Amino acid sequence: MEKVMRMASGKGVVMFSKSTCCMCYAVKILFNELGVNLLVHELDHDPEGREMERAIMRMGYSTAVPAVFIAGKLVGSTNEVMALHLSGGLVPLIKPYRVMS
Amino acid sequence: MSSPSTQFAASRRMGIYEPVHHISMWGETFKGSTSPNTGVSTIVELETRVDNKSEETSHGALEPSKKYDQEANKPPDKVLRRLAQNREAARKSRLRKKAYVQQLESSRLKLTQLEQDLERARHQGVYIGGAYDSSHLGLSETVNSGVATFEMEYGHWIEEQIRQTRELRNALQAHVTDIELRILVEGGMKHYYDLFRMKDTVAKADVFYLMSGMWKTSAERFFLWIGGFRPSELLKVLVHQLEPLSEQQHFEVCNLQQSSQQAEDALSQGMDKLQRTLAETLATDPLGAGSYTSQMTAAMGRLEALVTFVNQADHLREQTMQQMVHILTIRQAARGLLALGDYFQRLRALSSLWAARPREPA
């Protein structure tokens, strides 16, 4: 759990993912489209990945990945990210982390 | 075997229809088991038979008096022989009838048994038809109970949709109060949420069926995107119907159009990735030593993601609609729902018209 929070804090927009997860890929595409420098952490490549998965699920999510943190706070999974974006709430949150190309 | 016209001519001459007809029927049915000659000789024999002297017929049909006299003048032993032959023919006819009925009975039992098996399998959600999955079969052939339930519920959903659209139109034309409109708008939104719940259930039963769009009309299928309509398309349909919009509303609607398009693109690319990885999983060196089982297991894992994508697409549709209701006034929202209901009705009508259009004969 600590590792999850440690990896999420102070690093802007962080997404916990799995290399085999196509939905994670979709969310990554969305953030790229928004010009965000996204930090992706693949849990299937982390030796403590299983524990981290469980920790995320304990926060109330049926699937551990994708899990998006912004400024150290958990935003949620795909549902939450999409809903937030459609309501116009995502862009203000990621503004500090946008890379204007 | 003599032709049907011959048999009928014979019966007409005698004035007896039914017995000959019956015998010819058994004869036709058991072409293999009965020699044609028996049939012919039977009919020939009956032609010359004296009606009221036969024990087998139940009809007391009239005989021309000429024939009767002819029969009475024949030597008794010939008459007796003919009577015996008649009895024999009738006995054989009864046996054939019995065999035919037995065949019918056993077929009926078999049919009942098959129906029971089918029903049992249906309840277990088993695919019947071997290699074919239900997305290849026509609507009437699918035996997946989840799909059958969905089809039935969707049919009702459409009926209710038509009713609600009509109600909205009447309400707007009658200039009812905002309070009444709110009730209709909330009802309309709930109706769409019901559809998304139904789709969620059937996605778990058979995601390929949902993705195929077989439950929609043909023109609707043309616009299919991950098992339903595109949120951005929905907005395009609505926007022109909702003028005049305030400046704030314009701004918010534009933002919603942009964000829904971005979300759509992201999901589309995720789906492409899923296709690519599935293809990669299945495409291996046929001469290699790879494990078939592990490959299939991996592919099955990939397919699980498809349900997630369909759910997410529906979530996007729901969110887009909710946001629109949030941005619009209640009257605008009512007009929006009417426009949407009307649009889909026209699309469905187009499908019917297209299917019924006159075509050049091939």
Boltz contact constraints between the chains, C-beta under 6 A:
constraints:
  - contact:
      token1: [A, 22]
      token2: [B, 270]
      max_distance: 6.0
  - contact:
      token1: [A, 22]
      token2: [B, 273]
      max_distance: 6.0
  - contact:
      token1: [A, 22]
      token2: [B, 274]
      max_distance: 6.0
  - contact:
      token1: [A, 22]
      token2: [B, 305]
      max_distance: 6.0
  - contact:
      token1: [A, 23]
      token2: [B, 270]
      max_distance: 6.0
  - contact:
      token1: [A, 23]
      token2: [B, 308]
      max_distance: 6.0
  - contact:
      token1: [A, 25]
      token2: [B, 270]
      max_distance: 6.0
  - contact:
      token1: [A, 25]
      token2: [B, 273]
      max_distance: 6.0
  - contact:
      token1: [A, 26]
      token2: [B, 266]
      max_distance: 6.0
  - contact:
      token1: [A, 26]
      token2: [B, 267]
      max_distance: 6.0
  - contact:
      token1: [A, 26]
      token2: [B, 270]
      max_distance: 6.0
  - contact:
      token1: [A, 29]
      token2: [B, 266]
      max_distance: 6.0
  - contact:
      token1: [A, 29]
      token2: [B, 269]
      max_distance: 6.0
  - contact:
      token1: [A, 30]
      token2: [B, 266]
      max_distance: 6.0
  - contact:
      token1: [A, 33]
      token2: [B, 262]
      max_distance: 6.0
  - contact:
      token1: [A, 78]
      token2: [B, 312]
      max_distance: 6.0
  - contact:
      token1: [A, 79]
      token2: [B, 315]
      max_distance: 6.0
  - contact:
      token1: [A, 82]
      token2: [B, 263]
      max_distance: 6.0
  - contact:
      token1: [A, 83]
      token2: [B, 319]
      max_distance: 6.0
  - contact:
      token1: [A, 85]
      token2: [B, 259]
      max_distance: 6.0
  - contact:
      token1: [A, 86]
      token2: [B, 259]
      max_distance: 6.0
  - contact:
      token1: [A, 86]
      token2: [B, 319]
      max_distance: 6.0
  - contact:
      token1: [A, 86]
      token2: [B, 323]
      max_distance: 6.0
  - contact:
      token1: [A, 88]
      token2: [B, 255]
      max_distance: 6.0
